Amino acid sequence: MKVTVDSKKCIAAGMCVAYAPEVFDQDDDSGIVVLLDDAPSSEQSENVRQAAEFCPAQLISFHD
């Protein structure tokens, strides 16, 4: 899986971190998404899919 984010669209809701904390984090000052792992393991794929689905800004993209 390859993951990308468009951090310019981020509204700092934190859903990505809630669903996939091993893959996403938030900047301490702005709350904007920080991609920790752009190629997460297959064990993380469902968490990434959920993070993308529930992101209110719809800024997470992925492909296998």
C-alpha positions in Angstrom: 0.0 0.0 0.0 1.2 3.5 -0.9 -0.4 6.4 1.1 -0.4 10.1 0.3 -2.0 13.1 2.0 -2.8 16.6 0.9 -1.9 18.4 4.1 -3.1 21.8 2.6 -6.7 20.5 2.9 -6.3 19.3 6.5 -8.7 20.8 9.1 -7.0 19.1 12.0 -9.9 16.8 13.0 -7.6 14.0 14.0 -9.6 11.1 12.6 -6.5 9.8 10.8 -4.6 9.5 14.1 -7.6 7.9 15.8 -7.8 5.2 13.2 -4.2 4.7 12.2 -1.8 6.2 14.8 1.1 4.1 13.4 0.7 5.8 10.0 -0.5 9.3 10.8 0.3 12.0 13.4 -0.6 15.6 13.9 1.8 18.6 14.1 2.0 19.8 17.7 1.4 23.4 16.9 -1.1 23.4 14.0 -2.7 20.0 14.3 -2.1 19.4 10.6 -1.7 15.8 9.5 1.8 14.4 9.4 2.4 11.2 7.4 4.6 8.9 9.4 4.7 5.9 7.0 3.8 6.3 3.3 4.1 2.5 2.8 2.5 0.9 5.8 2.4 -2.9 6.3 -0.5 -5.0 5.1 -1.6 -5.2 8.8 -2.3 -1.5 8.7 -4.3 -1.4 5.4 -7.7 -1.6 7.0 -6.8 1.2 9.5 -5.6 3.4 6.7 -8.8 2.7 4.7 -10.9 3.7 7.7 -8.8 6.8 8.3 -9.4 7.8 4.6 -13.1 7.1 4.8 -13.7 9.1 7.9 -11.4 12.0 7.2 -13.8 15.0 7.0 -11.5 16.8 4.5 -11.0 13.6 2.3 -7.3 14.3 2.0 -6.0 10.7 2.3 -5.3 8.7 -0.8 -4.0 5.2 -1.1 -3.4 2.5 -3.6 -2.2 -1.1 -3.4 
